[in-house]
Amino acid sequence: MDELKLKDLYDGFRNPKAIKGIAKLINEEAKKLPKTIRVMEVCGGHTHTIMKYGLNQLMPKNIDFIHGPGCPVCVIPKERIDHAFVLSQQENVILVTLGDMIKVPGSRGSLQHARAQGADIRFVYSPMDTVKIAQENPEKTVIFFAIGFETTTPMTAALLNYVVNHDIKNILFHINHVTVPEPMKELIDSHDEQVNSYDNEIDAFIGPAHVSVISGSKIYEQFPRDYNIPVVVSGFEPLDVMEAMLMIVKQFNENRCELEVQYTRSVSYDGNLQAQKLINKFFTKEGKFKWRGLGRVPESKLSLKNEFASLDAEKVYKEVLPIDEIDDHHLCICGDIMRGIAKPFECTVFGMACKPSNPLGSCMVSSEGACSAYYKYGNLIK
């Protein structure tokens, strides 16, 4: 598709007249709502769309966006960053990861600091770039520090598949892939533990788009069925989000609680079965994973299967990796923001001591973090 046609396609999803038209429909429907509803967008991509296009400003007073975990960079705890830091300092090691990881602070500093101290750390757009780095440095051990939700897990699985099939000996993996439904359940439970008030409820979810392309919408069935919370899977364009909000409000007014897909152009019920098959070949769910701000969430972490233990950097370098858990900065409220019980501008250090050039918390450092969105777009109302 040439550049002009691509622009025309995006312009259709960003048409101000169409957005305002749906906003008018939402406002009409909202008059029938019996209470204020709080809608959590789980993905930081949606948060940035909402703030960039001022969609929160178009909502009536009885509809409130609340922000969820955001992105894998936001939720990765400091001790996992410390693992990357320590691995990068091992003799004859090249650490490879995705670019968003460079400024995420751990207790020993960020990977940016480690590189300034002489560590060989390389940032790639595709995990498969790791193969070229390993081939060019046969005397080095190349460790791929893998992060991401279901969206990026297939890319790591594809790299694993290539390494195994081509018997590449100098690539290892530090796996930090996590799954979305489990923290959604944790978020519901944590809100239930707050004061029993409408102010602390999650009334509906906007489901992540790219995650759902891989996993299928089926992973959200449990929420309307078991928790009486509707889920609408939405694309990332402003028109997508507005249409998803209209679908949610209509569910409340029609006394329905369902899983619906707004992003039908890319999301199916079953998802990408080939990608799921490749993921299941290499990964298993085990134990709990500590999410920054959410604590230890059961069955939310993907780990390499035992048969691939020789590729697992956590096992190969077990003796040198730190095991202590580390608290976030005492002034940072990223945890509350990712739980949907606070907004970025409620943080006392937001935009002052904490900003993208000097982030104290992961919500500010990540390009998909809620604090980053509020800072970038300055859209602080609601």
C-alpha positions in Angstrom: 0.0 0.0 0.0 1.5 3.3 -1.0 1.9 6.2 1.5 -1.1 8.2 0.2 -3.5 5.3 0.5 -2.1 4.4 3.9 -2.7 8.0 5.0 -6.3 7.9 3.7 -6.9 4.7 5.6 -5.7 6.2 8.9 -7.5 9.5 8.3 -10.8 7.5 8.1 -10.3 6.2 11.7 -9.3 9.7 12.9 -12.0 11.7 11.2 -13.1 14.5 13.7 -16.6 14.6 12.4 -17.1 10.8 12.8 -15.5 10.9 16.3 -17.8 13.8 17.4 -20.8 11.9 15.9 -20.1 8.9 18.1 -19.4 11.1 21.1 -22.9 12.6 20.6 -24.4 9.1 20.6 -22.5 8.1 23.7 -23.7 11.2 25.5 -27.3 10.5 24.6 -26.9 6.9 25.8 -25.2 8.0 29.0 -28.3 9.9 30.1 -29.9 6.5 30.7 -27.1 5.1 32.9 -28.1 4.5 36.5 -24.7 5.4 37.9 -21.2 6.5 36.8 -19.3 3.7 35.1 -15.6 3.3 35.3 -14.0 1.7 32.2 -10.5 0.3 32.4 -8.4 0.2 29.2 -5.9 -2.6 30.0 -3.4 -1.6 27.3 -1.2 1.5 27.3 -1.8 1.9 23.5 -5.4 2.7 24.3 -4.4 5.2 27.0 -2.2 7.1 24.6 -5.0 7.2 22.0 -7.4 8.5 24.6 -5.1 11.2 25.8 -3.6 12.2 22.4 -7.0 12.7 20.8 -8.7 14.0 23.9 -11.3 11.3 24.0 -11.7 11.6 27.8 -12.8 15.2 27.1 -15.6 13.9 24.9 -17.0 11.6 27.6 -20.0 12.7 29.8 -19.4 13.2 33.5 -20.8 9.8 34.4 -18.2 7.9 32.3 -14.7 7.7 33.5 -11.6 6.1 31.9 -9.3 4.4 34.4 -5.9 3.0 33.4 -4.7 -0.6 33.7 -1.2 -2.2 33.7 -0.4 -0.5 30.4 2.5 -2.5 28.9 5.1 -5.1 29.8 7.8 -2.4 30.3 5.5 -0.8 32.9 4.9 -4.0 34.9 8.4 -5.5 34.9 9.7 -5.3 38.5 13.1 -3.8 39.5 14.6 -7.2 40.3 14.1 -8.4 36.7 15.8 -5.2 35.5 18.6 -6.0 37.9 18.9 -9.5 36.3 19.4 -7.8 32.9 22.0 -5.4 34.5 24.0 -8.2 36.0 23.8 -10.4 32.9 25.1 -7.6 30.8 28.2 -7.3 33.0 29.2 -11.0 32.7 32.3 -11.8 30.8 31.9 -12.3 27.0 28.2 -11.5 27.2 26.1 -9.4 24.8 22.7 -8.5 26.1 20.0 -8.0 23.5 16.5 -6.6 24.2 13.9 -4.2 22.8 14.5 -0.5 22.8 11.9 0.5 25.4 13.9 -1.3 28.1 16.9 1.1 28.0 15.7 3.7 30.6 13.6 1.4 33.0 15.2 1.9 36.4 16.3 -1.0 38.5 18.0 -0.8 41.9 21.4 -0.8 40.3 20.5 1.6 37.5 19.0 1.2 34.1 20.5 -0.6 31.1 21.5 2.8 29.8 23.7 3.1 32.9 25.1 -0.4 32.4 26.0 0.4 28.8 27.7 3.6 30.0 29.8 1.5 32.3 31.0 -0.6 29.3 28.4 -3.4 29.0 27.7 -4.6 25.5 23.9 -4.0 25.3 22.1 -3.9 22.0 18.6 -2.9 21.2 16.7 -4.5 18.3 13.4 -4.0 16.6 13.0 -7.8 15.9 14.1 -10.7 18.1 15.4 -12.4 14.9 18.1 -9.7 14.7 19.7 -11.6 17.6 20.7 -14.4 15.2 22.9 -12.0 13.2 24.5 -10.6 16.3 25.3 -14.2 17.5 26.8 -15.1 14.1 29.0 -12.0 14.0 30.2 -12.8 17.6 30.7 -16.5 17.8 33.0 -16.2 20.8 30.4 -14.3 22.8 27.2 -15.5 24.6 24.3 -13.5 23.3 21.4 -13.3 25.8 18.0 -12.2 24.5 16.1 -10.4 27.3 12.5 -11.2 26.2 9.6 -9.1 27.4 6.0 -8.7 26.3 2.4 -9.8 26.5 0.9 -12.4 24.2 1.6 -9.9 21.3 5.4 -10.4 21.3 5.7 -13.9 22.7 5.3 -15.5 19.2 8.4 -13.6 18.0 10.5 -15.0 20.9 9.1 -18.4 20.1 10.1 -18.0 16.5 13.6 -17.1 17.6 13.7 -20.1 19.9 12.5 -22.3 17.0 15.3 -21.0 14.8 18.0 -21.5 17.5 16.9 -25.0 18.1 16.5 -26.0 14.5 19.9 -24.6 13.5 21.6 -25.8 16.6 23.0 -22.3 17.5 25.0 -22.6 20.7 25.7 -19.1 21.7 22.2 -17.7 22.2 20.4 -17.8 25.6 17.0 -16.4 26.7 15.9 -14.5 29.8 12.1 -14.8 29.6 9.8 -12.1 31.0 6.7 -12.8 28.9 3.4 -12.4 30.8 -0.2 -13.0 30.0 -3.1 -10.6 30.2 -6.2 -12.3 31.7 -4.6 -13.2 35.0 -3.8 -9.6 36.0 -7.2 -8.6 34.9 -8.6 -11.0 37.6 -6.1 -9.6 40.1 -7.3 -6.1 39.3 -10.9 -7.1 40.0 -10.0 -8.8 43.2 -7.9 -5.8 44.4 -10.7 -3.4 43.7 -13.1 -5.6 45.6 -10.7 -5.4 48.6 -10.9 -1.6 48.5 -13.7 0.3 50.2 -17.0 -1.1 48.9 -17.9 2.0 46.9 -18.7 2.7 43.3 -15.6 4.8 43.3 -13.4 1.7 43.4 -15.3 -0.5 40.9 -14.1 -1.7 37.5 -17.4 -1.7 35.6 -16.1 -2.7 32.2 -12.8 -3.5 30.3 -11.6 -2.3 26.9 -9.7 -5.4 25.8 -6.2 -5.2 24.3 -6.2 -5.3 20.5 -2.9 -6.8 19.5 -2.9 -9.4 22.4 -6.3 -10.5 21.1 -5.1 -11.0 17.6 -2.8 -13.7 18.9 -4.8 -15.2 21.7 -8.3 -14.7 20.3 -11.2 -13.0 22.1 -12.0 -16.3 23.9 -9.6 -15.5 26.7 -12.0 -12.8 28.0 -15.2 -14.9 28.2 -14.6 -15.5 31.9 -15.1 -11.8 32.8 -18.8 -11.4 31.8 -19.5 -15.0 32.8 -17.8 -15.1 36.2 -17.5 -11.5 37.3 -20.4 -9.8 35.6 -18.0 -7.3 33.9 -18.4 -6.7 30.1 -15.3 -6.7 27.8 -15.2 -5.0 24.4 -12.0 -5.7 22.4 -11.0 -2.5 20.6 -8.6 -1.3 18.0 -6.2 1.5 18.8 -7.5 4.3 16.5 -9.7 7.0 18.1 -12.8 5.9 16.1 -12.2 2.3 17.4 -12.1 3.4 21.0 -15.2 5.6 20.7 -17.1 2.8 19.0 -16.0 0.4 21.8 -17.2 2.9 24.4 -20.6 3.2 22.7 -20.9 -0.6 22.7 -20.1 -0.7 26.4 -22.7 1.9 27.3 -25.3 0.2 25.2 -24.6 -3.1 27.1 -25.4 -1.3 30.4 -28.5 0.3 29.1 -29.8 -2.9 27.6 -29.0 -4.9 30.7 -26.5 -7.1 29.0 -23.1 -8.3 30.1 -21.1 -9.8 27.2 -17.8 -10.2 25.4 -17.9 -8.2 22.2 -15.3 -7.4 19.6 -15.1 -4.0 18.0 -11.8 -4.8 16.3 -13.4 -7.4 14.0 -11.0 -6.5 11.1 -8.2 -8.3 13.0 -9.5 -10.2 16.0 -11.2 -13.6 15.8 -12.6 -15.8 18.6 -9.9 -18.4 18.3 -7.0 -16.1 17.4 -3.8 -17.1 15.6 -3.6 -20.9 16.1 -0.2 -21.2 14.5 1.3 -18.6 16.8 -0.4 -20.3 19.8 1.0 -23.7 18.7 4.6 -22.3 18.5 4.2 -20.6 21.9 3.0 -23.9 23.5 6.0 -25.7 22.0 8.4 -23.8 24.1 6.6 -22.2 27.0 4.6 -23.3 30.1 2.9 -21.4 32.8 4.2 -21.9 36.3 4.3 -20.2 39.6 3.7 -16.5 40.2 5.2 -13.5 38.5 5.7 -10.3 40.4 4.1 -7.5 38.4 5.3 -4.0 39.3 2.4 -2.4 41.2 0.3 -5.5 41.3 2.3 -7.9 43.3 2.6 -11.7 42.6 0.0 -12.8 40.1 -0.6 -16.6 39.8 -0.1 -18.3 36.5 0.7 -15.1 34.7 4.3 -15.9 33.6 5.5 -17.9 30.7 8.6 -20.0 31.4 10.8 -22.1 29.2 9.9 -25.8 29.3 12.4 -28.0 31.1 13.5 -29.6 27.9 14.9 -26.2 26.9 16.7 -25.5 30.2 20.0 -25.3 28.5 18.8 -22.1 26.7 17.5 -20.5 29.9 19.8 -17.7 31.1 18.2 -17.7 34.5 19.4 -21.3 35.0 22.7 -21.0 33.3 23.6 -17.8 35.4 21.7 -18.8 38.5 24.7 -18.3 40.8 25.2 -14.6 39.9 21.6 -13.4 39.6 20.2 -11.4 42.5 17.1 -12.9 44.3 16.0 -10.1 46.6 12.7 -8.3 45.8 12.9 -4.5 45.6 10.3 -1.9 46.4 9.6 1.0 44.0 10.6 4.6 44.8 8.6 5.6 47.9 7.2 8.7 46.1 6.1 6.7 43.0 2.4 5.7 42.8 2.7 3.7 39.6 1.1 0.7 41.4 -2.0 2.7 42.2 -2.1 4.1 38.6 -1.8 0.6 37.1 -4.6 -0.6 39.4 -6.9 2.2 38.3 -7.2 3.8 41.7 -5.2 6.9 40.9 -4.4 9.1 37.9 -0.9 10.3 37.0 -1.5 13.9 38.0 -2.3 12.8 41.5 1.3 11.8 42.0 3.3 14.4 43.9 6.4 14.0 41.7 4.6 13.8 38.3 6.2 16.2 35.8 8.6 17.6 38.3 11.1 15.1 39.9 9.6 12.4 37.6 9.6 13.1 33.8 10.7 11.1 30.7 14.3 12.5 31.0 14.5 11.3 34.6 11.8 8.7 35.3 11.3 7.5 38.8 8.7 4.9 37.8 8.0 2.6 34.9 4.7 4.4 34.0 6.8 7.4 32.9 9.7 5.6 31.2 7.6 3.4 28.9 6.3 4.9 25.6 3.0 3.2 26.5 2.9 4.2 30.2 0.0 6.2 31.5 2.3 8.9 33.1 4.1 9.2 29.8 0.8 9.8 28.0 -0.3 12.4 30.5 3.1 14.2 30.4 3.3 14.1 26.6 -0.2 15.3 25.8 -0.8 17.5 28.9 -4.5 16.4 28.9 -5.0 16.3 32.6 -8.8 16.7 33.0 -10.6 13.6 34.1 
